[in-house]
């Protein structure tokens, strides 16, 4: 397994920049906030607020989004900061459903590479 620490958003200033200056796309299960970062790689963060449910449900929602993104990641353009915010509707969903919705949102945001239509 490769170390993903450099590809993860961690600083509060980076989060604030995406929230304030970024754009967003919503789907049934998540909201995607994104902004160009000027780097040669894409950084991501997976967030789940207390509106989603108890700690078990919040952790599961983050794991679901992370697993779904892992399948989509090879087709994502480089040079973006992306925050995935879970919605309460994600509770009880399966990974393929979440993956389909995230992929749709990334396509509408123009972040997916053209011609990358696997699955």
N, CA, C and O atoms as CSV, one atom per row, in Angstrom:
chain,resi,resn,atom,element,x,y,z
A,1,UNK,N,N,0.833,-1.189,0.000
A,1,UNK,CA,C,0.000,0.000,0.000
A,1,UNK,C,C,0.875,1.250,0.000
A,1,UNK,O,O,1.913,1.300,0.660
A,2,UNK,N,N,0.445,2.233,-0.736
A,2,UNK,CA,C,1.264,3.438,-0.783
A,2,UNK,C,C,0.781,4.445,0.252
A,2,UNK,O,O,-0.390,4.447,0.632
A,3,UNK,N,N,1.663,5.274,0.688
A,3,UNK,CA,C,1.373,6.281,1.703
A,3,UNK,C,C,0.610,7.431,1.060
A,3,UNK,O,O,1.095,8.054,0.116
A,4,UNK,N,N,-0.575,7.709,1.570
A,4,UNK,CA,C,-1.416,8.751,0.989
A,4,UNK,C,C,-1.384,10.053,1.784
A,4,UNK,O,O,-2.187,10.948,1.518
A,5,UNK,N,N,-0.487,10.181,2.741
A,5,UNK,CA,C,-0.498,11.351,3.607
A,5,UNK,C,C,-0.287,12.666,2.846
A,5,UNK,O,O,-0.877,13.683,3.210
A,6,UNK,N,N,0.533,12.664,1.808
A,6,UNK,CA,C,0.744,13.910,1.072
A,6,UNK,C,C,-0.432,14.244,0.166
A,6,UNK,O,O,-0.539,15.371,-0.319
A,7,UNK,N,N,-1.324,13.271,-0.071
A,7,UNK,CA,C,-2.480,13.488,-0.922
A,7,UNK,C,C,-3.737,13.783,-0.114
A,7,UNK,O,O,-4.845,13.756,-0.651
A,8,UNK,N,N,-3.568,14.065,1.180
A,8,UNK,CA,C,-4.689,14.327,2.067
A,8,UNK,C,C,-4.653,15.781,2.525
A,8,UNK,O,O,-3.599,16.292,2.903
A,9,UNK,N,N,-5.795,16.437,2.491
A,9,UNK,CA,C,-5.903,17.797,3.024
A,9,UNK,C,C,-5.853,17.712,4.539
A,9,UNK,O,O,-6.590,16.926,5.134
A,10,UNK,N,N,-5.007,18.498,5.170
A,10,UNK,CA,C,-4.901,18.441,6.620
A,10,UNK,C,C,-4.987,19.821,7.287
A,10,UNK,O,O,-5.575,19.953,8.361
A,11,UNK,N,N,-4.411,20.833,6.665
A,11,UNK,CA,C,-4.347,22.153,7.287
A,11,UNK,C,C,-5.703,22.851,7.246
A,11,UNK,O,O,-6.435,22.767,6.259
A,12,UNK,N,N,-6.015,23.533,8.327
A,12,UNK,CA,C,-7.255,24.295,8.395
A,12,UNK,C,C,-7.289,25.366,7.307
A,12,UNK,O,O,-8.351,25.661,6.760
A,13,UNK,N,N,-6.140,25.944,6.993
A,13,UNK,CA,C,-6.096,26.995,5.969
A,13,UNK,C,C,-6.476,26.429,4.594
A,13,UNK,O,O,-7.127,27.111,3.802
A,14,UNK,N,N,-6.071,25.182,4.311
A,14,UNK,CA,C,-6.445,24.553,3.043
A,14,UNK,C,C,-7.951,24.290,2.990
A,14,UNK,O,O,-8.592,24.525,1.965
A,15,UNK,N,N,-8.507,23.803,4.094
A,15,UNK,CA,C,-9.949,23.574,4.157
A,15,UNK,C,C,-10.705,24.887,3.950
A,15,UNK,O,O,-11.656,24.951,3.172
A,16,UNK,N,N,-10.269,25.929,4.655
A,16,UNK,CA,C,-10.936,27.229,4.552
A,16,UNK,C,C,-10.893,27.762,3.129
A,16,UNK,O,O,-11.879,28.313,2.641
A,17,UNK,N,N,-9.762,27.601,2.464
A,17,UNK,CA,C,-9.614,28.075,1.092
A,17,UNK,C,C,-10.612,27.367,0.170
A,17,UNK,O,O,-11.234,28.002,-0.682
A,18,UNK,N,N,-10.761,26.054,0.343
A,18,UNK,CA,C,-11.702,25.305,-0.497
A,18,UNK,C,C,-13.136,25.730,-0.183
A,18,UNK,O,O,-13.935,25.937,-1.096
A,19,UNK,N,N,-13.469,25.861,1.110
A,19,UNK,CA,C,-14.826,26.253,1.486
A,19,UNK,C,C,-15.185,27.646,0.988
A,19,UNK,O,O,-16.304,27.871,0.526
A,20,UNK,N,N,-14.227,28.598,1.079
A,20,UNK,CA,C,-14.525,29.981,0.719
A,20,UNK,C,C,-14.409,30.264,-0.779
A,20,UNK,O,O,-15.246,30.971,-1.341
A,21,UNK,N,N,-13.375,29.715,-1.431
A,21,UNK,CA,C,-13.105,30.066,-2.820
A,21,UNK,C,C,-13.445,28.958,-3.803
A,21,UNK,O,O,-13.385,29.165,-5.015
A,22,UNK,N,N,-13.799,27.785,-3.296
A,22,UNK,CA,C,-14.054,26.650,-4.175
A,22,UNK,C,C,-15.471,26.623,-4.719
A,22,UNK,O,O,-16.315,27.444,-4.361
A,23,UNK,N,N,-15.705,25.663,-5.586
A,23,UNK,CA,C,-17.028,25.438,-6.153
A,23,UNK,C,C,-17.575,24.147,-5.558
A,23,UNK,O,O,-16.836,23.379,-4.942
A,24,UNK,N,N,-18.876,23.910,-5.743
A,24,UNK,CA,C,-19.448,22.702,-5.176
A,24,UNK,C,C,-20.415,22.031,-6.142
A,24,UNK,O,O,-20.999,22.665,-7.020
A,25,UNK,N,N,-20.559,20.734,-5.946
A,25,UNK,CA,C,-21.524,19.916,-6.674
A,25,UNK,C,C,-22.132,18.975,-5.661
A,25,UNK,O,O,-21.430,18.425,-4.812
A,26,UNK,N,N,-23.429,18.789,-5.748
A,26,UNK,CA,C,-24.098,17.920,-4.803
A,26,UNK,C,C,-24.643,16.672,-5.464
A,26,UNK,O,O,-24.917,16.658,-6.664
A,27,UNK,N,N,-24.798,15.632,-4.678
A,27,UNK,CA,C,-25.444,14.408,-5.128
A,27,UNK,C,C,-26.302,13.903,-3.966
A,27,UNK,O,O,-26.397,14.549,-2.923
A,28,UNK,N,N,-26.909,12.764,-4.161
A,28,UNK,CA,C,-27.763,12.216,-3.113
A,28,UNK,C,C,-27.003,11.932,-1.826
A,28,UNK,O,O,-27.522,12.151,-0.732
A,29,UNK,N,N,-25.788,11.449,-1.955
A,29,UNK,CA,C,-25.055,10.966,-0.792
A,29,UNK,C,C,-23.957,11.888,-0.297
A,29,UNK,O,O,-23.493,11.734,0.833
A,30,UNK,N,N,-23.530,12.838,-1.111
A,30,UNK,CA,C,-22.415,13.688,-0.693
A,30,UNK,C,C,-22.421,15.009,-1.448
A,30,UNK,O,O,-23.006,15.132,-2.525
A,31,UNK,N,N,-21.757,15.986,-0.858
A,31,UNK,CA,C,-21.487,17.262,-1.514
A,31,UNK,C,C,-19.990,17.277,-1.788
A,31,UNK,O,O,-19.191,16.903,-0.929
A,32,UNK,N,N,-19.617,17.707,-2.982
A,32,UNK,CA,C,-18.208,17.769,-3.340
A,32,UNK,C,C,-17.813,19.230,-3.487
A,32,UNK,O,O,-18.388,19.957,-4.296
A,33,UNK,N,N,-16.834,19.653,-2.706
A,33,UNK,CA,C,-16.280,21.007,-2.812
A,33,UNK,C,C,-14.898,20.853,-3.421
A,33,UNK,O,O,-14.124,19.993,-3.001
A,34,UNK,N,N,-14.583,21.682,-4.408
A,34,UNK,CA,C,-13.309,21.517,-5.104
A,34,UNK,C,C,-12.738,22.859,-5.518
A,34,UNK,O,O,-13.460,23.842,-5.689
A,35,UNK,N,N,-11.417,22.875,-5.675
A,35,UNK,CA,C,-10.696,24.084,-6.068
A,35,UNK,C,C,-9.344,23.663,-6.623
A,35,UNK,O,O,-8.753,22.696,-6.144
A,36,UNK,N,N,-8.849,24.377,-7.625
A,36,UNK,CA,C,-7.510,24.095,-8.153
A,36,UNK,C,C,-6.493,24.446,-7.075
A,36,UNK,O,O,-6.658,25.425,-6.347
A,37,UNK,N,N,-5.437,23.636,-6.979
A,37,UNK,CA,C,-4.467,23.868,-5.908
A,37,UNK,C,C,-3.071,24.264,-6.401
A,37,UNK,O,O,-2.204,24.587,-5.590
A,38,UNK,N,N,-2.843,24.244,-7.717
A,38,UNK,CA,C,-1.549,24.641,-8.245
A,38,UNK,C,C,-0.440,23.620,-8.020
A,38,UNK,O,O,0.733,23.920,-8.245
A,39,UNK,N,N,-0.796,22.431,-7.584
A,39,UNK,CA,C,0.184,21.369,-7.373
A,39,UNK,C,C,0.070,20.347,-8.496
A,39,UNK,O,O,-0.844,20.418,-9.318
A,40,UNK,N,N,0.991,19.405,-8.529
A,40,UNK,CA,C,0.954,18.380,-9.577
A,40,UNK,C,C,0.160,17.154,-9.155
A,40,UNK,O,O,0.142,16.148,-9.864
A,41,UNK,N,N,-0.485,17.232,-8.024
A,41,UNK,CA,C,-1.288,16.115,-7.551
A,41,UNK,C,C,-2.563,16.636,-6.897
A,41,UNK,O,O,-2.661,17.811,-6.543
A,42,UNK,N,N,-3.532,15.744,-6.745
A,42,UNK,CA,C,-4.819,16.085,-6.149
A,42,UNK,C,C,-4.830,15.658,-4.695
A,42,UNK,O,O,-4.409,14.553,-4.353
A,43,UNK,N,N,-5.320,16.557,-3.838
A,43,UNK,CA,C,-5.445,16.235,-2.415
A,43,UNK,C,C,-6.927,16.098,-2.088
A,43,UNK,O,O,-7.757,16.822,-2.638
A,44,UNK,N,N,-7.258,15.175,-1.196
A,44,UNK,CA,C,-8.653,14.933,-0.852
A,44,UNK,C,C,-8.853,14.929,0.656
A,44,UNK,O,O,-7.910,14.759,1.429
A,45,UNK,N,N,-10.125,15.122,1.058
A,45,UNK,CA,C,-10.537,14.989,2.452
A,45,UNK,C,C,-11.958,14.444,2.453
A,45,UNK,O,O,-12.753,14.759,1.568
A,46,UNK,N,N,-12.268,13.632,3.442
A,46,UNK,CA,C,-13.583,13.019,3.563
A,46,UNK,C,C,-14.152,13.424,4.917
A,46,UNK,O,O,-13.581,13.107,5.960
A,47,UNK,N,N,-15.297,14.135,4.893
A,47,UNK,CA,C,-15.855,14.746,6.086
A,47,UNK,C,C,-17.270,14.231,6.308
A,47,UNK,O,O,-18.024,13.999,5.362
A,48,UNK,N,N,-17.610,14.059,7.576
A,48,UNK,CA,C,-18.947,13.614,7.928
A,48,UNK,C,C,-19.353,14.337,9.210
A,48,UNK,O,O,-18.725,14.144,10.251
A,49,UNK,N,N,-20.392,15.162,9.148
A,49,UNK,CA,C,-20.793,15.945,10.314
A,49,UNK,C,C,-21.722,15.139,11.221
A,49,UNK,O,O,-22.127,14.027,10.881
A,50,UNK,N,N,-22.049,15.703,12.359
A,50,UNK,CA,C,-22.935,15.012,13.301
A,50,UNK,C,C,-24.357,14.875,12.775
A,50,UNK,O,O,-25.153,14.123,13.339
A,51,UNK,N,N,-24.687,15.587,11.709
A,51,UNK,CA,C,-26.002,15.448,11.090
A,51,UNK,C,C,-26.173,14.072,10.462
A,51,UNK,O,O,-27.297,13.609,10.268
A,52,UNK,N,N,-25.060,13.417,10.144
A,52,UNK,CA,C,-25.096,12.120,9.470
A,52,UNK,C,C,-25.536,11.013,10.422
A,52,UNK,O,O,-26.190,10.065,9.987
A,53,UNK,N,N,-25.205,11.102,11.685
A,53,UNK,CA,C,-25.611,10.073,12.636
A,53,UNK,C,C,-24.598,9.927,13.747
A,53,UNK,O,O,-23.818,10.838,14.024
A,54,UNK,N,N,-24.621,8.755,14.387
A,54,UNK,CA,C,-23.678,8.538,15.480
A,54,UNK,C,C,-22.282,8.253,14.922
A,54,UNK,O,O,-22.085,8.220,13.707
A,55,UNK,N,N,-21.330,8.049,15.811
A,55,UNK,CA,C,-19.938,7.923,15.370
A,55,UNK,C,C,-19.724,6.727,14.449
A,55,UNK,O,O,-18.918,6.799,13.521
A,56,UNK,N,N,-20.431,5.635,14.690
A,56,UNK,CA,C,-20.288,4.457,13.840
A,56,UNK,C,C,-20.739,4.782,12.410
A,56,UNK,O,O,-20.065,4.419,11.445
A,57,UNK,N,N,-21.868,5.458,12.281
A,57,UNK,CA,C,-22.396,5.820,10.955
A,57,UNK,C,C,-21.519,6.847,10.263
A,57,UNK,O,O,-21.326,6.776,9.049
A,58,UNK,N,N,-20.985,7.802,11.017
A,58,UNK,CA,C,-20.101,8.815,10.428
A,58,UNK,C,C,-18.820,8.175,9.907
A,58,UNK,O,O,-18.371,8.485,8.803
A,59,UNK,N,N,-18.230,7.276,10.705
A,59,UNK,CA,C,-17.009,6.600,10.265
A,59,UNK,C,C,-17.281,5.731,9.053
A,59,UNK,O,O,-16.470,5.691,8.127
A,60,UNK,N,N,-18.413,5.031,9.042
A,60,UNK,CA,C,-18.758,4.185,7.897
A,60,UNK,C,C,-18.956,5.029,6.643
A,60,UNK,O,O,-18.539,4.633,5.554
A,61,UNK,N,N,-19.597,6.198,6.792
A,61,UNK,CA,C,-19.821,7.058,5.624
A,61,UNK,C,C,-18.495,7.537,5.044
A,61,UNK,O,O,-18.343,7.595,3.824
A,62,UNK,N,N,-17.538,7.880,5.894
A,62,UNK,CA,C,-16.219,8.291,5.407
A,62,UNK,C,C,-15.502,7.130,4.722
A,62,UNK,O,O,-14.879,7.312,3.676
A,63,UNK,N,N,-15.588,5.942,5.308
A,63,UNK,CA,C,-14.967,4.766,4.688
A,63,UNK,C,C,-15.592,4.458,3.339
A,63,UNK,O,O,-14.888,4.117,2.389
A,64,UNK,N,N,-16.925,4.578,3.250
A,64,UNK,CA,C,-17.618,4.337,1.977
A,64,UNK,C,C,-17.147,5.312,0.906
A,64,UNK,O,O,-16.825,4.906,-0.211
A,65,UNK,N,N,-17.107,6.593,1.246
A,65,UNK,CA,C,-16.674,7.600,0.271
A,65,UNK,C,C,-15.227,7.376,-0.138
A,65,UNK,O,O,-14.885,7.514,-1.313
A,66,UNK,N,N,-14.368,7.028,0.828
A,66,UNK,CA,C,-12.959,6.780,0.533
A,66,UNK,C,C,-12.800,5.592,-0.412
A,66,UNK,O,O,-12.022,5.650,-1.364
A,67,UNK,N,N,-13.541,4.514,-0.146
A,67,UNK,CA,C,-13.460,3.317,-0.993
A,67,UNK,C,C,-13.993,3.608,-2.393
A,67,UNK,O,O,-13.414,3.160,-3.383
A,68,UNK,N,N,-15.085,4.350,-2.480
A,68,UNK,CA,C,-15.654,4.695,-3.786
A,68,UNK,C,C,-14.680,5.577,-4.564
A,68,UNK,O,O,-14.486,5.376,-5.763
A,69,UNK,N,N,-14.065,6.554,-3.891
A,69,UNK,CA,C,-13.114,7.442,-4.563
A,69,UNK,C,C,-11.889,6.668,-5.042
A,69,UNK,O,O,-11.346,6.964,-6.106
A,70,UNK,N,N,-11.453,5.684,-4.268
A,70,UNK,CA,C,-10.288,4.875,-4.639
A,70,UNK,C,C,-10.485,4.240,-6.011
A,70,UNK,O,O,-9.535,4.132,-6.787
A,71,UNK,N,N,-11.722,3.814,-6.317
A,71,UNK,CA,C,-12.018,3.212,-7.624
A,71,UNK,C,C,-12.051,4.251,-8.742
A,71,UNK,O,O,-11.737,3.941,-9.891
A,72,UNK,N,N,-12.431,5.479,-8.406
A,72,UNK,CA,C,-12.559,6.554,-9.394
A,72,UNK,C,C,-11.230,7.290,-9.597
A,72,UNK,O,O,-10.995,7.868,-10.658
A,73,UNK,N,N,-10.376,7.269,-8.593
A,73,UNK,CA,C,-9.152,8.079,-8.543
A,73,UNK,C,C,-8.287,8.061,-9.802
A,73,UNK,O,O,-7.787,9.119,-10.185
A,74,UNK,N,N,-8.080,6.916,-10.473
A,74,UNK,CA,C,-7.223,6.949,-11.667
A,74,UNK,C,C,-7.744,7.878,-12.772
A,74,UNK,O,O,-6.962,8.334,-13.607
A,75,UNK,N,N,-9.029,8.161,-12.789
A,75,UNK,CA,C,-9.595,9.021,-13.812
A,75,UNK,C,C,-9.766,10.472,-13.402
A,75,UNK,O,O,-10.335,11.263,-14.154
A,76,UNK,N,N,-9.282,10.833,-12.222
A,76,UNK,CA,C,-9.440,12.195,-11.720
A,76,UNK,C,C,-8.256,13.049,-12.170
A,76,UNK,O,O,-7.103,12.626,-12.082
A,77,UNK,N,N,-8.556,14.256,-12.653
A,77,UNK,CA,C,-7.497,15.180,-13.077
A,77,UNK,C,C,-6.626,15.576,-11.889
A,77,UNK,O,O,-7.083,15.602,-10.746
A,78,UNK,N,N,-5.388,15.878,-12.175
A,78,UNK,CA,C,-4.441,16.297,-11.139
A,78,UNK,C,C,-4.542,17.796,-10.907
A,78,UNK,O,O,-4.957,18.549,-11.788
A,79,UNK,N,N,-4.157,18.219,-9.705
A,79,UNK,CA,C,-4.092,19.645,-9.409
A,79,UNK,C,C,-5.324,20.219,-8.740
A,79,UNK,O,O,-5.615,21.404,-8.902
A,80,UNK,N,N,-6.059,19.403,-7.988
A,80,UNK,CA,C,-7.257,19.878,-7.293
A,80,UNK,C,C,-7.196,19.539,-5.816
A,80,UNK,O,O,-6.556,18.568,-5.411
A,81,UNK,N,N,-7.875,20.359,-5.012
A,81,UNK,CA,C,-8.191,20.015,-3.629
A,81,UNK,C,C,-9.672,19.678,-3.636
A,81,UNK,O,O,-10.487,20.478,-4.096
A,82,UNK,N,N,-10.029,18.509,-3.135
A,82,UNK,CA,C,-11.420,18.061,-3.154
A,82,UNK,C,C,-11.830,17.636,-1.748
A,82,UNK,O,O,-11.142,16.847,-1.101
A,83,UNK,N,N,-12.960,18.169,-1.285
A,83,UNK,CA,C,-13.525,17.764,0.000
A,83,UNK,C,C,-14.855,17.073,-0.280
A,83,UNK,O,O,-15.730,17.634,-0.939
A,84,UNK,N,N,-14.997,15.863,0.220
A,84,UNK,CA,C,-16.237,15.102,0.101
A,84,UNK,C,C,-16.957,15.194,1.444
A,84,UNK,O,O,-16.427,14.749,2.462
A,85,UNK,N,N,-18.167,15.769,1.452
A,85,UNK,CA,C,-18.938,15.924,2.681
A,85,UNK,C,C,-20.143,14.992,2.602
A,85,UNK,O,O,-20.982,15.133,1.713
A,86,UNK,N,N,-20.230,14.044,3.529
A,86,UNK,CA,C,-21.308,13.055,3.513
A,86,UNK,C,C,-22.643,13.698,3.882
A,86,UNK,O,O,-22.702,14.607,4.710
A,87,UNK,N,N,-23.704,13.214,3.258
A,87,UNK,CA,C,-25.068,13.590,3.617
A,87,UNK,C,C,-25.701,12.433,4.378
A,87,UNK,O,O,-25.237,11.296,4.287
A,88,UNK,N,N,-26.760,12.721,5.127
A,88,UNK,CA,C,-27.412,11.698,5.949
A,88,UNK,C,C,-27.944,10.536,5.112
A,88,UNK,O,O,-28.078,9.425,5.625
A,89,UNK,N,N,-28.246,10.766,3.848
A,89,UNK,CA,C,-28.795,9.721,2.979
A,89,UNK,C,C,-27.806,8.588,2.719
A,89,UNK,O,O,-28.193,7.531,2.221
A,90,UNK,N,N,-26.538,8.800,3.052
A,90,UNK,CA,C,-25.517,7.783,2.790
A,90,UNK,C,C,-25.628,6.590,3.750
A,90,UNK,O,O,-25.093,5.515,3.477
A,91,UNK,N,N,-26.319,6.788,4.866
A,91,UNK,CA,C,-26.474,5.717,5.852
A,91,UNK,C,C,-27.222,4.547,5.210
A,91,UNK,O,O,-28.296,4.720,4.633
A,92,UNK,N,N,-26.644,3.374,5.318
A,92,UNK,CA,C,-27.272,2.168,4.790
A,92,UNK,C,C,-27.033,1.914,3.314
A,92,UNK,O,O,-27.566,0.949,2.766
A,93,UNK,N,N,-26.251,2.746,2.660
A,93,UNK,CA,C,-25.975,2.562,1.230
A,93,UNK,C,C,-24.808,1.620,1.026
A,93,UNK,O,O,-24.013,1.383,1.936
A,94,UNK,N,N,-24.716,1.086,-0.181
A,94,UNK,CA,C,-23.608,0.211,-0.560
A,94,UNK,C,C,-22.608,1.002,-1.395
A,94,UNK,O,O,-22.943,2.033,-1.979
A,95,UNK,N,N,-21.381,0.506,-1.442
A,95,UNK,CA,C,-20.302,1.201,-2.139
A,95,UNK,C,C,-20.588,1.490,-3.617
A,95,UNK,O,O,-20.297,2.599,-4.065
A,96,UNK,N,N,-21.148,0.544,-4.407
A,96,UNK,CA,C,-21.392,0.848,-5.826
A,96,UNK,C,C,-22.341,2.032,-6.043
A,96,UNK,O,O,-22.172,2.803,-6.988
A,97,UNK,N,N,-23.340,2.170,-5.161
A,97,UNK,CA,C,-24.261,3.308,-5.267
A,97,UNK,C,C,-23.525,4.619,-5.017
A,97,UNK,O,O,-23.687,5.591,-5.755
A,98,UNK,N,N,-22.716,4.627,-3.963
A,98,UNK,CA,C,-21.964,5.838,-3.606
A,98,UNK,C,C,-20.976,6.177,-4.714
A,98,UNK,O,O,-20.826,7.343,-5.079
A,99,UNK,N,N,-20.303,5.163,-5.250
A,99,UNK,CA,C,-19.336,5.382,-6.326
A,99,UNK,C,C,-20.011,6.014,-7.543
A,99,UNK,O,O,-19.472,6.942,-8.146
A,100,UNK,N,N,-21.170,5.515,-7.894
A,100,UNK,CA,C,-21.899,6.042,-9.059
A,100,UNK,C,C,-22.245,7.519,-8.862
A,100,UNK,O,O,-22.084,8.320,-9.782
A,101,UNK,N,N,-22.718,7.880,-7.671
A,101,UNK,CA,C,-23.089,9.266,-7.391
A,101,UNK,C,C,-21.865,10.184,-7.354
A,101,UNK,O,O,-21.906,11.296,-7.880
A,102,UNK,N,N,-20.784,9.721,-6.738
A,102,UNK,CA,C,-19.568,10.545,-6.695
A,102,UNK,C,C,-19.014,10.770,-8.101
A,102,UNK,O,O,-18.573,11.867,-8.442
A,103,UNK,N,N,-19.045,9.706,-8.910
A,103,UNK,CA,C,-18.542,9.823,-10.277
A,103,UNK,C,C,-19.358,10.837,-11.073
A,103,UNK,O,O,-18.805,11.635,-11.829
A,104,UNK,N,N,-20.685,10.800,-10.895
A,104,UNK,CA,C,-21.564,11.768,-11.581
A,104,UNK,C,C,-21.216,13.194,-11.171
A,104,UNK,O,O,-21.129,14.085,-12.016
A,105,UNK,N,N,-21.021,13.405,-9.885
A,105,UNK,CA,C,-20.694,14.746,-9.388
A,105,UNK,C,C,-19.349,15.226,-9.909
A,105,UNK,O,O,-19.212,16.385,-10.301
A,106,UNK,N,N,-18.352,14.340,-9.918
A,106,UNK,CA,C,-17.034,14.721,-10.428
A,106,UNK,C,C,-17.092,15.011,-11.926
A,106,UNK,O,O,-16.402,15.909,-12.409
A,107,UNK,N,N,-17.910,14.258,-12.667
A,107,UNK,CA,C,-18.076,14.520,-14.105
A,107,UNK,C,C,-18.693,15.897,-14.325
A,107,UNK,O,O,-18.229,16.656,-15.176
A,108,UNK,N,N,-19.740,16.222,-13.559
A,108,UNK,CA,C,-20.404,17.514,-13.744
A,108,UNK,C,C,-19.489,18.670,-13.340
A,108,UNK,O,O,-19.644,19.790,-13.828
A,109,UNK,N,N,-18.542,18.399,-12.453
A,109,UNK,CA,C,-17.585,19.426,-12.045
A,109,UNK,C,C,-16.440,19.565,-13.040
A,109,UNK,O,O,-15.665,20.519,-12.963
A,110,UNK,N,N,-16.326,18.621,-13.974
A,110,UNK,CA,C,-15.260,18.679,-14.962
A,110,UNK,C,C,-13.922,18.200,-14.423
A,110,UNK,O,O,-12.872,18.557,-14.957
A,111,UNK,N,N,-13.953,17.392,-13.369
A,111,UNK,CA,C,-12.725,16.937,-12.743
A,111,UNK,C,C,-12.291,15.575,-13.280
A,111,UNK,O,O,-11.130,15.199,-13.117
A,112,UNK,N,N,-13.189,14.834,-13.911
A,112,UNK,CA,C,-12.822,13.538,-14.464
A,112,UNK,C,C,-12.199,13.703,-15.839
A,112,UNK,O,O,-12.605,14.574,-16.609
A,113,UNK,N,N,-11.217,12.870,-16.148
A,113,UNK,CA,C,-10.565,12.900,-17.450
A,113,UNK,C,C,-11.525,12.372,-18.492
A,113,UNK,O,O,-12.195,11.363,-18.273
A,114,UNK,N,N,-11.595,13.063,-19.649
A,114,UNK,CA,C,-12.493,12.661,-20.738
A,114,UNK,C,C,-12.174,11.245,-21.212
A,114,UNK,O,O,-11.012,10.843,-21.271
A,115,UNK,N,N,-13.213,10.507,-21.545
A,115,UNK,CA,C,-13.026,9.167,-22.094
A,115,UNK,C,C,-12.695,8.122,-21.053
A,115,UNK,O,O,-12.310,7.005,-21.399
A,116,UNK,N,N,-12.837,8.462,-19.788
A,116,UNK,CA,C,-12.558,7.497,-18.726
A,116,UNK,C,C,-13.878,6.967,-18.191
A,116,UNK,O,O,-14.324,7.375,-17.119
A,117,UNK,N,N,-14.499,6.071,-18.923
A,117,UNK,CA,C,-15.819,5.561,-18.554
A,117,UNK,C,C,-15.774,4.099,-18.173
A,117,UNK,O,O,-16.541,3.295,-18.703
A,118,UNK,N,N,-14.893,3.746,-17.267
A,118,UNK,CA,C,-14.891,2.363,-16.824
A,118,UNK,C,C,-16.044,2.157,-15.857
A,118,UNK,O,O,-16.453,3.110,-15.193
A,119,UNK,N,N,-16.571,0.976,-15.755
A,119,UNK,CA,C,-17.732,0.610,-14.924
A,119,UNK,C,C,-18.970,1.273,-15.395
A,119,UNK,O,O,-20.036,1.077,-14.811
